[in-house]
Amino acid sequence: MAVKKELLDILACPKCKGDIRLNESEEGLVCDNCKLLYHIKDDIPVMLIDEAETLKD
């Protein structure tokens, strides 16, 4: 896994400060509240709201 569980436990969505989870393909972090996907590049989560992808329902 690219992102360690310890890191996932302390990371929060920068927009709503809610919980995030690793998506199924383990290529990004998902905030279910904001419906945003934060991509992971070179094993580093890019937690910038402007670079997040909006998820469809």
PQR file of N, CA, C, O and H, with PARSE charges and radii, in Angstrom:
ATOM      1  N   MET A   1       0.851  -1.183   0.000 -0.4000 1.5000
ATOM      2  CA  MET A   1       0.000   0.000   0.000 -0.0000 2.0000
ATOM      3  C   MET A   1       0.885   1.230   0.000  0.5500 1.7000
ATOM      4  O   MET A   1       1.862   1.302   0.746 -0.5500 1.4000
ATOM      5  N   ALA A   2       0.545   2.189  -0.830 -0.4000 1.5000
ATOM      6  CA  ALA A   2       1.346   3.394  -0.982 -0.0000 2.0000
ATOM      7  C   ALA A   2       1.261   4.304   0.241  0.5500 1.7000
ATOM      8  O   ALA A   2       2.254   4.924   0.621 -0.5500 1.4000
ATOM      9  H   ALA A   2      -0.249   2.130  -1.435  0.4000 1.0000
ATOM     10  N   VAL A   3       0.094   4.385   0.852 -0.4000 1.5000
ATOM     11  CA  VAL A   3      -0.095   5.254   2.015 -0.0000 2.0000
ATOM     12  C   VAL A   3      -0.276   4.377   3.247  0.5500 1.7000
ATOM     13  O   VAL A   3      -1.117   3.477   3.267 -0.5500 1.4000
ATOM     14  H   VAL A   3      -0.712   3.881   0.543  0.4000 1.0000
ATOM     15  N   LYS A   4       0.514   4.648   4.261 -0.4000 1.5000
ATOM     16  CA  LYS A   4       0.451   3.837   5.477 -0.0000 2.0000
ATOM     17  C   LYS A   4      -0.798   4.159   6.291  0.5500 1.7000
ATOM     18  O   LYS A   4      -1.312   5.277   6.261 -0.5500 1.4000
ATOM     19  H   LYS A   4       1.197   5.379   4.245  0.4000 1.0000
ATOM     20  N   LYS A   5      -1.270   3.153   7.016 -0.4000 1.5000
ATOM     21  CA  LYS A   5      -2.468   3.310   7.837 -0.0000 2.0000
ATOM     22  C   LYS A   5      -2.296   4.408   8.872  0.5500 1.7000
ATOM     23  O   LYS A   5      -3.249   5.129   9.168 -0.5500 1.4000
ATOM     24  H   LYS A   5      -0.853   2.245   7.040  0.4000 1.0000
ATOM     25  N   GLU A   6      -1.105   4.549   9.424 -0.4000 1.5000
ATOM     26  CA  GLU A   6      -0.850   5.594  10.425 -0.0000 2.0000
ATOM     27  C   GLU A   6      -1.081   6.987   9.838  0.5500 1.7000
ATOM     28  O   GLU A   6      -1.591   7.877  10.519 -0.5500 1.4000
ATOM     29  H   GLU A   6      -0.331   3.963   9.183  0.4000 1.0000
ATOM     30  N   LEU A   7      -0.706   7.168   8.579 -0.4000 1.5000
ATOM     31  CA  LEU A   7      -0.925   8.450   7.913 -0.0000 2.0000
ATOM     32  C   LEU A   7      -2.405   8.666   7.641  0.5500 1.7000
ATOM     33  O   LEU A   7      -2.921   9.766   7.834 -0.5500 1.4000
ATOM     34  H   LEU A   7      -0.292   6.445   8.026  0.4000 1.0000
ATOM     35  N   LEU A   8      -3.086   7.621   7.193 -0.4000 1.5000
ATOM     36  CA  LEU A   8      -4.528   7.733   6.940 -0.0000 2.0000
ATOM     37  C   LEU A   8      -5.291   8.094   8.208  0.5500 1.7000
ATOM     38  O   LEU A   8      -6.292   8.809   8.156 -0.5500 1.4000
ATOM     39  H   LEU A   8      -2.666   6.727   7.036  0.4000 1.0000
ATOM     40  N   ASP A   9      -4.816   7.598   9.345 -0.4000 1.5000
ATOM     41  CA  ASP A   9      -5.496   7.870  10.619 -0.0000 2.0000
ATOM     42  C   ASP A   9      -5.440   9.348  11.009  0.5500 1.7000
ATOM     43  O   ASP A   9      -6.323   9.828  11.718 -0.5500 1.4000
ATOM     44  H   ASP A   9      -4.003   7.018   9.387  0.4000 1.0000
ATOM     45  N   ILE A  10      -4.414  10.074  10.556 -0.4000 1.5000
ATOM     46  CA  ILE A  10      -4.289  11.481  10.971 -0.0000 2.0000
ATOM     47  C   ILE A  10      -4.697  12.475   9.884  0.5500 1.7000
ATOM     48  O   ILE A  10      -4.925  13.650  10.173 -0.5500 1.4000
ATOM     49  H   ILE A  10      -3.697   9.683   9.980  0.4000 1.0000
ATOM     50  N   LEU A  11      -4.791  12.009   8.635 -0.4000 1.5000
ATOM     51  CA  LEU A  11      -5.194  12.909   7.554 -0.0000 2.0000
ATOM     52  C   LEU A  11      -6.693  13.191   7.611  0.5500 1.7000
ATOM     53  O   LEU A  11      -7.491  12.346   8.016 -0.5500 1.4000
ATOM     54  H   LEU A  11      -4.606  11.054   8.401  0.4000 1.0000
ATOM     55  N   ALA A  12      -7.048  14.399   7.195 -0.4000 1.5000
ATOM     56  CA  ALA A  12      -8.457  14.799   7.109 -0.0000 2.0000
ATOM     57  C   ALA A  12      -8.652  15.585   5.820  0.5500 1.7000
ATOM     58  O   ALA A  12      -7.699  16.126   5.260 -0.5500 1.4000
ATOM     59  H   ALA A  12      -6.400  15.085   6.866  0.4000 1.0000
ATOM     60  N   CYS A  13      -9.875  15.643   5.367 -0.4000 1.5000
ATOM     61  CA  CYS A  13     -10.202  16.426   4.176 -0.0000 2.0000
ATOM     62  C   CYS A  13      -9.906  17.897   4.459  0.5500 1.7000
ATOM     63  O   CYS A  13     -10.379  18.438   5.459 -0.5500 1.4000
ATOM     64  H   CYS A  13     -10.649  15.204   5.822  0.4000 1.0000
ATOM     65  N   PRO A  14      -9.134  18.548   3.596 -0.5600 1.5000
ATOM     66  CA  PRO A  14      -8.827  19.961   3.833  0.2800 2.0000
ATOM     67  C   PRO A  14     -10.035  20.884   3.670  0.5500 1.7000
ATOM     68  O   PRO A  14     -10.024  22.012   4.161 -0.5500 1.4000
ATOM     69  N   LYS A  15     -11.069  20.409   2.986 -0.4000 1.5000
ATOM     70  CA  LYS A  15     -12.250  21.253   2.763 -0.0000 2.0000
ATOM     71  C   LYS A  15     -13.207  21.215   3.951  0.5500 1.7000
ATOM     72  O   LYS A  15     -13.599  22.261   4.470 -0.5500 1.4000
ATOM     73  H   LYS A  15     -11.078  19.492   2.587  0.4000 1.0000
ATOM     74  N   CYS A  16     -13.587  19.999   4.386 -0.4000 1.5000
ATOM     75  CA  CYS A  16     -14.595  19.890   5.448 -0.0000 2.0000
ATOM     76  C   CYS A  16     -14.013  19.383   6.770  0.5500 1.7000
ATOM     77  O   CYS A  16     -14.712  19.337   7.782 -0.5500 1.4000
ATOM     78  H   CYS A  16     -13.268  19.150   3.965  0.4000 1.0000
ATOM     79  N   LYS A  17     -12.736  19.005   6.760 -0.4000 1.5000
ATOM     80  CA  LYS A  17     -12.050  18.449   7.941 -0.0000 2.0000
ATOM     81  C   LYS A  17     -12.596  17.091   8.352  0.5500 1.7000
ATOM     82  O   LYS A  17     -12.366  16.637   9.473 -0.5500 1.4000
ATOM     83  H   LYS A  17     -12.167  19.042   5.938  0.4000 1.0000
ATOM     84  N   GLY A  18     -13.322  16.443   7.444 -0.4000 1.5000
ATOM     85  CA  GLY A  18     -13.903  15.129   7.726 -0.0000 2.0000
ATOM     86  C   GLY A  18     -12.935  13.995   7.419  0.5500 1.7000
ATOM     87  O   GLY A  18     -11.804  14.215   6.984 -0.5500 1.4000
ATOM     88  H   GLY A  18     -13.509  16.812   6.534  0.4000 1.0000
ATOM     89  N   ASP A  19     -13.406  12.787   7.658 -0.4000 1.5000
ATOM     90  CA  ASP A  19     -12.602  11.594   7.428 -0.0000 2.0000
ATOM     91  C   ASP A  19     -12.407  11.345   5.936  0.5500 1.7000
ATOM     92  O   ASP A  19     -13.258  11.677   5.112 -0.5500 1.4000
ATOM     93  H   ASP A  19     -14.325  12.609   8.011  0.4000 1.0000
ATOM     94  N   ILE A  20     -11.265  10.752   5.618 -0.4000 1.5000
ATOM     95  CA  ILE A  20     -10.988  10.330   4.261 -0.0000 2.0000
ATOM     96  C   ILE A  20     -10.646   8.845   4.285  0.5500 1.7000
ATOM     97  O   ILE A  20     -10.291   8.289   5.324 -0.5500 1.4000
ATOM     98  H   ILE A  20     -10.574  10.483   6.288  0.4000 1.0000
ATOM     99  N   ARG A  21     -10.759   8.219   3.124 -0.4000 1.5000
ATOM    100  CA  ARG A  21     -10.441   6.795   3.012 -0.0000 2.0000
ATOM    101  C   ARG A  21      -9.719   6.568   1.697  0.5500 1.7000
ATOM    102  O   ARG A  21      -9.835   7.362   0.763 -0.5500 1.4000
ATOM    103  H   ARG A  21     -11.047   8.671   2.280  0.4000 1.0000
ATOM    104  N   LEU A  22      -8.980   5.487   1.635 -0.4000 1.5000
ATOM    105  CA  LEU A  22      -8.298   5.087   0.420 -0.0000 2.0000
ATOM    106  C   LEU A  22      -9.334   4.518  -0.550  0.5500 1.7000
ATOM    107  O   LEU A  22     -10.172   3.709  -0.151 -0.5500 1.4000
ATOM    108  H   LEU A  22      -8.886   4.842   2.394  0.4000 1.0000
ATOM    109  N   ASN A  23      -9.284   4.929  -1.815 -0.4000 1.5000
ATOM    110  CA  ASN A  23     -10.251   4.399  -2.775 -0.0000 2.0000
ATOM    111  C   ASN A  23      -9.897   2.959  -3.140  0.5500 1.7000
ATOM    112  O   ASN A  23      -8.837   2.460  -2.762 -0.5500 1.4000
ATOM    113  H   ASN A  23      -8.603   5.585  -2.139  0.4000 1.0000
ATOM    114  N   GLU A  24     -10.782   2.299  -3.870 -0.4000 1.5000
ATOM    115  CA  GLU A  24     -10.628   0.875  -4.176 -0.0000 2.0000
ATOM    116  C   GLU A  24      -9.342   0.578  -4.933  0.5500 1.7000
ATOM    117  O   GLU A  24      -8.697  -0.438  -4.673 -0.5500 1.4000
ATOM    118  H   GLU A  24     -11.644   2.704  -4.176  0.4000 1.0000
ATOM    119  N   SER A  25      -8.962   1.434  -5.852 -0.4000 1.5000
ATOM    120  CA  SER A  25      -7.756   1.207  -6.654 -0.0000 2.0000
ATOM    121  C   SER A  25      -6.485   1.666  -5.944  0.5500 1.7000
ATOM    122  O   SER A  25      -5.381   1.486  -6.459 -0.5500 1.4000
ATOM    123  H   SER A  25      -9.486   2.259  -6.063  0.4000 1.0000
ATOM    124  N   GLU A  26      -6.642   2.255  -4.768 -0.4000 1.5000
ATOM    125  CA  GLU A  26      -5.524   2.769  -3.952 -0.0000 2.0000
ATOM    126  C   GLU A  26      -4.710   3.829  -4.687  0.5500 1.7000
ATOM    127  O   GLU A  26      -3.509   3.970  -4.456 -0.5500 1.4000
ATOM    128  H   GLU A  26      -7.538   2.401  -4.350  0.4000 1.0000
ATOM    129  N   GLU A  27      -5.381   4.581  -5.583 -0.4000 1.5000
ATOM    130  CA  GLU A  27      -4.724   5.658  -6.326 -0.0000 2.0000
ATOM    131  C   GLU A  27      -5.057   7.031  -5.767  0.5500 1.7000
ATOM    132  O   GLU A  27      -4.539   8.041  -6.242 -0.5500 1.4000
ATOM    133  H   GLU A  27      -6.357   4.466  -5.770  0.4000 1.0000
ATOM    134  N   GLY A  28      -5.929   7.072  -4.751 -0.4000 1.5000
ATOM    135  CA  GLY A  28      -6.322   8.356  -4.211 -0.0000 2.0000
ATOM    136  C   GLY A  28      -7.071   8.212  -2.907  0.5500 1.7000
ATOM    137  O   GLY A  28      -7.414   7.110  -2.479 -0.5500 1.4000
ATOM    138  H   GLY A  28      -6.350   6.252  -4.365  0.4000 1.0000
ATOM    139  N   LEU A  29      -7.317   9.349  -2.289 -0.4000 1.5000
ATOM    140  CA  LEU A  29      -8.045   9.420  -1.030 -0.0000 2.0000
ATOM    141  C   LEU A  29      -9.386  10.085  -1.292  0.5500 1.7000
ATOM    142  O   LEU A  29      -9.464  11.099  -1.985 -0.5500 1.4000
ATOM    143  H   LEU A  29      -7.039  10.244  -2.637  0.4000 1.0000
ATOM    144  N   VAL A  30     -10.437   9.505  -0.732 -0.4000 1.5000
ATOM    145  CA  VAL A  30     -11.797   9.969  -0.991 -0.0000 2.0000
ATOM    146  C   VAL A  30     -12.394  10.579   0.270  0.5500 1.7000
ATOM    147  O   VAL A  30     -12.271  10.031   1.365 -0.5500 1.4000
ATOM    148  H   VAL A  30     -10.374   8.682  -0.169  0.4000 1.0000
ATOM    149  N   CYS A  31     -13.048  11.731   0.088 -0.4000 1.5000
ATOM    150  CA  CYS A  31     -13.872  12.326   1.133 -0.0000 2.0000
ATOM    151  C   CYS A  31     -15.315  12.107   0.699  0.5500 1.7000
ATOM    152  O   CYS A  31     -15.770  12.679  -0.292 -0.5500 1.4000
ATOM    153  H   CYS A  31     -13.148  12.176  -0.802  0.4000 1.0000
ATOM    154  N   ASP A  32     -16.030  11.271   1.452 -0.4000 1.5000
ATOM    155  CA  ASP A  32     -17.415  10.976   1.094 -0.0000 2.0000
ATOM    156  C   ASP A  32     -18.334  12.167   1.350  0.5500 1.7000
ATOM    157  O   ASP A  32     -19.360  12.301   0.683 -0.5500 1.4000
ATOM    158  H   ASP A  32     -15.661  10.806   2.256  0.4000 1.0000
ATOM    159  N   ASN A  33     -17.989  13.030   2.299 -0.4000 1.5000
ATOM    160  CA  ASN A  33     -18.817  14.208   2.582 -0.0000 2.0000
ATOM    161  C   ASN A  33     -18.788  15.202   1.427  0.5500 1.7000
ATOM    162  O   ASN A  33     -19.833  15.683   0.988 -0.5500 1.4000
ATOM    163  H   ASN A  33     -17.156  12.921   2.841  0.4000 1.0000
ATOM    164  N   CYS A  34     -17.593  15.508   0.939 -0.4000 1.5000
ATOM    165  CA  CYS A  34     -17.425  16.513  -0.122 -0.0000 2.0000
ATOM    166  C   CYS A  34     -17.484  15.912  -1.519  0.5500 1.7000
ATOM    167  O   CYS A  34     -17.549  16.644  -2.507 -0.5500 1.4000
ATOM    168  H   CYS A  34     -16.744  15.117   1.296  0.4000 1.0000
ATOM    169  N   LYS A  35     -17.460  14.576  -1.611 -0.4000 1.5000
ATOM    170  CA  LYS A  35     -17.429  13.885  -2.902 -0.0000 2.0000
ATOM    171  C   LYS A  35     -16.200  14.308  -3.710  0.5500 1.7000
ATOM    172  O   LYS A  35     -16.296  14.612  -4.899 -0.5500 1.4000
ATOM    173  H   LYS A  35     -17.407  13.981  -0.809  0.4000 1.0000
ATOM    174  N   LEU A  36     -15.034  14.323  -3.032 -0.4000 1.5000
ATOM    175  CA  LEU A  36     -13.786  14.695  -3.681 -0.0000 2.0000
ATOM    176  C   LEU A  36     -12.793  13.548  -3.619  0.5500 1.7000
ATOM    177  O   LEU A  36     -12.769  12.780  -2.657 -0.5500 1.4000
ATOM    178  H   LEU A  36     -14.957  14.076  -2.066  0.4000 1.0000
ATOM    179  N   LEU A  37     -11.974  13.441  -4.661 -0.4000 1.5000
ATOM    180  CA  LEU A  37     -10.886  12.473  -4.722 -0.0000 2.0000
ATOM    181  C   LEU A  37      -9.573  13.242  -4.754  0.5500 1.7000
ATOM    182  O   LEU A  37      -9.337  14.048  -5.654 -0.5500 1.4000
ATOM    183  H   LEU A  37     -11.994  14.065  -5.442  0.4000 1.0000
ATOM    184  N   TYR A  38      -8.730  12.992  -3.776 -0.4000 1.5000
ATOM    185  CA  TYR A  38      -7.396  13.580  -3.721 -0.0000 2.0000
ATOM    186  C   TYR A  38      -6.422  12.530  -4.232  0.5500 1.7000
ATOM    187  O   TYR A  38      -6.296  11.458  -3.640 -0.5500 1.4000
ATOM    188  H   TYR A  38      -8.922  12.337  -3.044  0.4000 1.0000
ATOM    189  N   HIS A  39      -5.735  12.826  -5.322 -0.4000 1.5000
ATOM    190  CA  HIS A  39      -4.838  11.863  -5.952 -0.0000 2.0000
ATOM    191  C   HIS A  39      -3.574  11.664  -5.122  0.5500 1.7000
ATOM    192  O   HIS A  39      -3.180  12.527  -4.338 -0.5500 1.4000
ATOM    193  H   HIS A  39      -5.837  13.697  -5.804  0.4000 1.0000
ATOM    194  N   ILE A  40      -2.951  10.508  -5.315 -0.4000 1.5000
ATOM    195  CA  ILE A  40      -1.674  10.196  -4.691 -0.0000 2.0000
ATOM    196  C   ILE A  40      -0.640  10.144  -5.804  0.5500 1.7000
ATOM    197  O   ILE A  40      -0.765   9.351  -6.737 -0.5500 1.4000
ATOM    198  H   ILE A  40      -3.271   9.807  -5.952  0.4000 1.0000
ATOM    199  N   LYS A  41       0.386  10.992  -5.706 -0.4000 1.5000
ATOM    200  CA  LYS A  41       1.445  11.043  -6.711 -0.0000 2.0000
ATOM    201  C   LYS A  41       2.777  10.745  -6.044  0.5500 1.7000
ATOM    202  O   LYS A  41       3.154  11.399  -5.072 -0.5500 1.4000
ATOM    203  H   LYS A  41       0.487  11.636  -4.948  0.4000 1.0000
ATOM    204  N   ASP A  42       3.483   9.761  -6.570 -0.4000 1.5000
ATOM    205  CA  ASP A  42       4.780   9.336  -6.017 -0.0000 2.0000
ATOM    206  C   ASP A  42       4.671   9.025  -4.529  0.5500 1.7000
ATOM    207  O   ASP A  42       5.528   9.418  -3.738 -0.5500 1.4000
ATOM    208  H   ASP A  42       3.177   9.230  -7.361  0.4000 1.0000
ATOM    209  N   ASP A  43       3.603   8.311  -4.157 -0.4000 1.5000
ATOM    210  CA  ASP A  43       3.338   7.891  -2.770 -0.0000 2.0000
ATOM    211  C   ASP A  43       3.062   9.052  -1.821  0.5500 1.7000
ATOM    212  O   ASP A  43       3.146   8.885  -0.604 -0.5500 1.4000
ATOM    213  H   ASP A  43       2.907   7.992  -4.800  0.4000 1.0000
ATOM    214  N   ILE A  44       2.732  10.236  -2.364 -0.4000 1.5000
ATOM    215  CA  ILE A  44       2.433  11.406  -1.541 -0.0000 2.0000
ATOM    216  C   ILE A  44       1.022  11.887  -1.869  0.5500 1.7000
ATOM    217  O   ILE A  44       0.734  12.211  -3.022 -0.5500 1.4000
ATOM    218  H   ILE A  44       2.664  10.372  -3.352  0.4000 1.0000
ATOM    219  N   PRO A  45       0.134  11.939  -0.867 -0.5600 1.5000
ATOM    220  CA  PRO A  45      -1.211  12.455  -1.124  0.2800 2.0000
ATOM    221  C   PRO A  45      -1.167  13.957  -1.444  0.5500 1.7000
ATOM    222  O   PRO A  45      -0.541  14.736  -0.725 -0.5500 1.4000
ATOM    223  N   VAL A  46      -1.832  14.342  -2.515 -0.4000 1.5000
ATOM    224  CA  VAL A  46      -1.922  15.755  -2.898 -0.0000 2.0000
ATOM    225  C   VAL A  46      -3.223  16.280  -2.306  0.5500 1.7000
ATOM    226  O   VAL A  46      -4.293  16.128  -2.895 -0.5500 1.4000
ATOM    227  H   VAL A  46      -2.340  13.709  -3.099  0.4000 1.0000
ATOM    228  N   MET A  47      -3.118  16.899  -1.135 -0.4000 1.5000
ATOM    229  CA  MET A  47      -4.295  17.324  -0.377 -0.0000 2.0000
ATOM    230  C   MET A  47      -4.631  18.790  -0.649  0.5500 1.7000
ATOM    231  O   MET A  47      -4.814  19.573   0.283 -0.5500 1.4000
ATOM    232  H   MET A  47      -2.248  17.022  -0.657  0.4000 1.0000
ATOM    233  N   LEU A  48      -4.708  19.150  -1.911 -0.4000 1.5000
ATOM    234  CA  LEU A  48      -5.061  20.505  -2.321 -0.0000 2.0000
ATOM    235  C   LEU A  48      -6.464  20.492  -2.910  0.5500 1.7000
ATOM    236  O   LEU A  48      -6.747  19.728  -3.833 -0.5500 1.4000
ATOM    237  H   LEU A  48      -4.559  18.514  -2.668  0.4000 1.0000
ATOM    238  N   ILE A  49      -7.326  21.322  -2.386 -0.4000 1.5000
ATOM    239  CA  ILE A  49      -8.720  21.361  -2.834 -0.0000 2.0000
ATOM    240  C   ILE A  49      -8.804  21.659  -4.331  0.5500 1.7000
ATOM    241  O   ILE A  49      -9.610  21.053  -5.038 -0.5500 1.4000
ATOM    242  H   ILE A  49      -7.095  21.943  -1.637  0.4000 1.0000
ATOM    243  N   ASP A  50      -7.981  22.583  -4.814 -0.4000 1.5000
ATOM    244  CA  ASP A  50      -8.014  22.964  -6.229 -0.0000 2.0000
ATOM    245  C   ASP A  50      -7.595  21.836  -7.164  0.5500 1.7000
ATOM    246  O   ASP A  50      -7.954  21.847  -8.342 -0.5500 1.4000
ATOM    247  H   ASP A  50      -7.327  23.075  -4.240  0.4000 1.0000
ATOM    248  N   GLU A  51      -6.848  20.874  -6.664 -0.4000 1.5000
ATOM    249  CA  GLU A  51      -6.391  19.771  -7.508 -0.0000 2.0000
ATOM    250  C   GLU A  51      -7.218  18.498  -7.316  0.5500 1.7000
ATOM    251  O   GLU A  51      -6.967  17.492  -7.979 -0.5500 1.4000
ATOM    252  H   GLU A  51      -6.557  20.865  -5.707  0.4000 1.0000
ATOM    253  N   ALA A  52      -8.190  18.536  -6.422 -0.4000 1.5000
ATOM    254  CA  ALA A  52      -9.036  17.374  -6.165 -0.0000 2.0000
ATOM    255  C   ALA A  52     -10.017  17.181  -7.320  0.5500 1.7000
ATOM    256  O   ALA A  52     -10.402  18.137  -7.993 -0.5500 1.4000
ATOM    257  H   ALA A  52      -8.394  19.354  -5.883  0.4000 1.0000
ATOM    258  N   GLU A  53     -10.406  15.947  -7.533 -0.4000 1.5000
ATOM    259  CA  GLU A  53     -11.367  15.602  -8.575 -0.0000 2.0000
ATOM    260  C   GLU A  53     -12.731  15.383  -7.939  0.5500 1.7000
ATOM    261  O   GLU A  53     -12.849  14.676  -6.938 -0.5500 1.4000
ATOM    262  H   GLU A  53     -10.094  15.170  -6.987  0.4000 1.0000
ATOM    263  N   THR A  54     -13.754  15.985  -8.516 -0.4000 1.5000
ATOM    264  CA  THR A  54     -15.116  15.818  -8.026 -0.0000 2.0000
ATOM    265  C   THR A  54     -15.639  14.458  -8.479  0.5500 1.7000
ATOM    266  O   THR A  54     -15.556  14.103  -9.654 -0.5500 1.4000
ATOM    267  H   THR A  54     -13.659  16.559  -9.329  0.4000 1.0000
ATOM    268  N   LEU A  55     -16.176  13.714  -7.530 -0.4000 1.5000
ATOM    269  CA  LEU A  55     -16.711  12.386  -7.825 -0.0000 2.0000
ATOM    270  C   LEU A  55     -18.183  12.485  -8.206  0.5500 1.7000
ATOM    271  O   LEU A  55     -18.911  13.353  -7.723 -0.5500 1.4000
ATOM    272  H   LEU A  55     -16.245  14.004  -6.575  0.4000 1.0000
ATOM    273  N   LYS A  56     -18.596  11.591  -9.070 -0.4000 1.5000
ATOM    274  CA  LYS A  56     -20.004  11.512  -9.450 -0.0000 2.0000
ATOM    275  C   LYS A  56     -20.712  10.590  -8.482  0.5500 1.7000
ATOM    276  O   LYS A  56     -20.091   9.702  -7.897 -0.5500 1.4000
ATOM    277  H   LYS A  56     -18.004  10.887  -9.462  0.4000 1.0000
ATOM    278  N   ASP A  57     -22.005  10.794  -8.309 -0.4000 1.5000
ATOM    279  CA  ASP A  57     -22.780   9.943  -7.398 -0.0000 2.0000
ATOM    280  C   ASP A  57     -22.933   8.558  -7.879  0.5500 1.7000
ATOM    281  O   ASP A  57     -23.562   7.738  -7.210 -0.5500 1.4000
ATOM    282  H   ASP A  57     -22.509  11.516  -8.784  0.4000 1.0000
TER
END
